[in-house]
Amino acid sequence: MNIFVCIKQVPDAKDVRLDPKTNTLARDGVQSIINPYDRHALEEAVRLKEKFSGTVTVVSMGPPQAEEILREAVSCGADEAVLVSDRAFAGADTLATTYTLAQAIVKCGKPDLVLCGKQAIDGDTAQVGPGLAERLDMAYVTCVRRINDLVDDTLHLERMMDDGYDVLEVKLPALMTVVKEINQPRLPSLKGKMKAKKMAVTVLSAADIGADIKQLGLAGSPTQVVRVFSPEFKGERTMITGTVSEQATQLAEILVEPA
């Protein structure tokens, strides 16, 4: 089985802060990590490879320093790593991102399965997985919480819902986005770290993937982030003190007061 996993380099959530002058995310001095949901996608891909055989290729669109997370993915069990990097990709929204990733995946081979995390913790749109499936003309399932079996090119799986889960079957080739409940990602092995250190990461430019420049970056993005800011707290608040009985009385009086 030929499995592709899309991963993204994101700032560590615990260190995220806004630049007060530019109102954009301050990335200087902030550690970058593999998007947490993508870790679960990678782990599931490696488990499927171990169970049913095949290869796992990790793909990331980003700046040259994103090579670091690709090597980390290899140390956790991926076989190949591809970095799609070009200044033409800068400013891409999810539409332009899915176009670029689709072009890169097609360039690298014909996938049987594409795995993505449910969403990225920096954008939180959850649009890239479904959008990429549309670009690749694949069936897709979102929010997969368990893959039970693979029988005759058909995956038997469970999709998380608000009130339980759905039991589904999807025929390959297909794309899936996964939730964190699907597995516990493994730590890099010593053997994996040695392999990752020696591996040559494949780097693809816009020209390499045969991309239409009009569909890349800002030019190919119908949506743009104008400003990022922390919301200001403008509500009033009242501290209630005293015994439980006294607090209950005070709360009741506040609730019956006219607005």
C-alpha positions in Angstrom: 0.0 0.0 0.0 1.4 3.4 -1.0 0.5 5.8 1.8 1.1 9.6 1.8 0.9 11.6 5.0 0.6 15.4 4.8 2.3 17.2 7.8 2.6 20.8 8.7 5.2 22.7 10.7 3.4 24.9 13.3 4.5 27.0 16.3 4.3 25.3 19.6 1.0 26.3 21.1 2.4 27.0 24.6 4.8 29.6 23.1 2.5 31.3 20.7 2.2 35.1 21.2 1.3 38.1 19.0 3.6 40.8 17.9 2.0 44.0 19.2 3.4 46.1 16.4 2.5 43.9 13.4 -0.5 42.0 14.9 0.8 38.8 13.5 2.1 35.6 15.1 5.6 36.2 16.6 7.7 33.3 15.4 11.2 34.5 16.4 12.3 32.4 19.3 9.2 30.2 19.2 9.8 26.5 18.8 8.3 24.8 15.7 6.8 21.3 15.9 4.8 18.8 13.8 1.2 19.7 14.0 -0.2 17.4 16.8 -3.0 16.0 14.7 -0.5 15.2 11.9 1.5 13.1 14.4 -1.5 10.8 14.8 -1.9 10.6 11.0 1.8 9.6 10.7 1.5 7.0 13.5 -1.6 5.4 11.8 0.2 5.3 8.5 3.2 3.5 10.0 0.9 1.0 11.8 -0.9 0.3 8.5 2.4 -0.3 6.8 3.5 -2.6 9.5 0.3 -4.6 9.4 -0.4 -4.7 5.6 3.1 -3.8 4.2 3.7 -0.8 1.9 5.6 2.5 2.0 4.9 5.8 3.9 5.8 9.1 2.3 5.5 12.3 4.3 4.9 15.6 2.4 5.1 19.1 3.8 4.6 22.5 2.1 6.7 25.1 3.8 10.0 27.0 4.1 13.4 25.2 4.0 13.4 24.8 7.8 10.4 22.5 7.5 12.9 19.8 6.6 13.4 19.4 10.3 9.9 18.0 10.9 10.2 15.7 7.8 13.4 14.1 9.3 11.5 13.7 12.6 8.7 11.9 10.7 11.3 9.6 9.1 12.7 8.8 12.6 9.2 7.7 13.6 8.8 5.3 10.8 8.2 7.1 7.5 10.1 5.8 4.5 10.4 8.9 2.2 10.2 12.6 2.8 9.2 15.4 0.4 9.4 19.1 1.0 7.4 21.4 -1.3 9.1 24.7 -1.0 9.1 27.8 -3.1 8.7 31.6 -2.5 5.7 31.4 -4.9 3.8 29.4 -2.2 4.0 32.3 0.4 0.6 33.6 1.6 -1.3 30.5 0.4 -4.8 29.9 1.9 -6.3 26.5 2.1 -7.4 26.5 -1.6 -3.9 27.3 -2.8 -2.4 24.9 -0.3 -4.5 22.0 -1.5 -3.6 22.7 -5.1 0.1 22.7 -4.3 -0.1 19.5 -2.2 -2.1 17.7 -4.8 0.4 18.6 -7.5 3.2 17.4 -5.4 1.5 14.1 -4.5 0.7 13.3 -8.1 4.3 14.2 -9.0 5.6 11.7 -6.5 3.4 8.7 -7.4 -0.1 7.3 -7.3 -1.3 7.0 -3.6 -3.6 4.3 -2.3 -4.2 6.2 0.8 -3.6 9.8 1.9 -3.7 10.6 5.7 -4.0 14.1 7.2 -4.6 15.4 10.7 -8.1 16.6 11.4 -6.9 20.2 11.4 -3.8 22.4 12.1 -3.6 24.1 15.4 -2.5 27.4 13.9 -5.3 27.8 11.3 -8.0 25.5 12.7 -9.9 25.4 9.4 -10.0 21.6 8.9 -10.3 22.4 5.2 -7.1 21.0 3.8 -8.0 17.3 4.1 -11.4 17.5 2.3 -10.0 20.1 -0.2 -7.1 17.8 -1.0 -9.4 14.8 -1.5 -11.4 16.9 -4.0 -8.2 17.9 -5.9 -7.1 14.2 -6.0 -10.6 13.0 -7.0 -10.7 10.6 -4.0 -13.4 9.5 -1.6 -12.7 10.8 1.9 -13.7 10.4 5.5 -13.1 13.0 8.2 -12.5 12.6 11.9 -11.5 8.9 11.8 -11.0 7.5 15.2 -10.2 3.9 14.4 -9.2 1.7 11.4 -10.4 -1.8 12.1 -9.3 -3.7 9.0 -8.4 -3.7 5.3 -10.2 -6.3 3.2 -10.0 -6.4 -0.6 -8.9 -2.8 -0.9 -11.7 -1.7 1.4 -11.0 0.0 4.8 -13.3 -0.7 7.7 -13.3 2.2 10.1 -15.0 4.3 12.7 -15.7 8.0 12.3 -16.1 10.1 15.4 -19.4 12.0 15.8 -20.8 14.3 18.5 -23.0 11.6 19.9 -21.0 8.5 19.2 -19.4 7.1 16.1 -20.3 5.9 12.6 -19.1 2.5 11.2 -18.1 3.0 7.6 -16.4 1.2 4.7 -14.3 3.1 2.1 -12.7 1.7 -1.0 -9.2 2.7 -1.8 -7.8 5.0 -3.1 -9.1 7.3 -0.4 -8.2 10.2 1.9 -8.8 10.3 5.6 -8.4 12.9 8.3 -7.8 11.5 11.8 -8.5 12.6 15.4 -6.2 12.3 18.4 -8.2 9.4 19.8 -7.1 7.1 17.0 -3.7 6.2 18.5 -0.7 7.2 20.7 2.2 8.4 18.5 5.5 6.6 19.1 8.7 8.2 20.0 11.6 8.3 17.5 13.8 5.2 17.6 17.6 5.3 17.5 17.6 3.4 14.2 15.0 5.8 12.9 17.1 8.8 14.0 20.2 7.5 12.2 18.2 6.9 9.0 16.7 10.4 9.2 20.1 12.0 9.6 21.4 10.3 6.5 18.4 10.6 4.3 18.3 13.1 1.5 14.9 14.9 1.7 13.4 15.5 -1.8 12.8 19.2 -2.3 10.2 20.2 -5.0 9.7 23.7 -6.4 6.7 25.2 -8.2 8.4 24.3 -11.5 9.1 20.8 -10.3 5.5 20.0 -9.7 4.3 21.7 -12.9 2.2 24.2 -11.0 0.1 27.0 -12.5 1.6 30.1 -10.9 -1.8 31.7 -10.9 -3.1 29.1 -8.4 -0.2 29.5 -6.0 0.4 31.7 -2.9 -1.5 35.0 -2.6 -2.3 35.0 -6.3 -4.3 31.7 -5.9 -5.9 32.6 -2.6 -9.4 34.1 -2.6 -9.2 34.5 1.1 -6.4 36.4 3.0 -5.7 37.1 6.7 -5.7 40.8 7.1 -5.0 41.0 10.8 -4.6 38.6 13.8 -5.4 40.0 17.2 -6.2 39.0 20.8 -9.8 39.8 21.6 -10.3 42.4 24.3 -12.3 41.5 27.4 -15.1 44.1 27.7 -17.6 42.4 29.9 -18.4 43.3 33.5 -17.9 40.8 36.2 -19.0 40.6 39.9 -17.3 38.6 42.6 -19.7 36.9 44.9 -18.3 36.2 48.5 -19.7 34.8 51.7 -21.1 31.5 52.7 -22.7 29.2 50.2 -26.2 30.3 51.3 -25.2 34.0 51.1 -23.6 33.5 47.6 -26.8 31.8 46.4 -28.9 34.7 47.7 -26.7 37.2 46.0 -26.7 35.3 42.7 -30.5 35.0 42.8 -30.8 38.8 43.3 -28.5 39.4 40.3 -30.4 37.1 38.1 -33.8 38.7 38.8 -32.5 42.2 38.3 -33.8 43.8 35.1 -31.2 44.0 32.3 
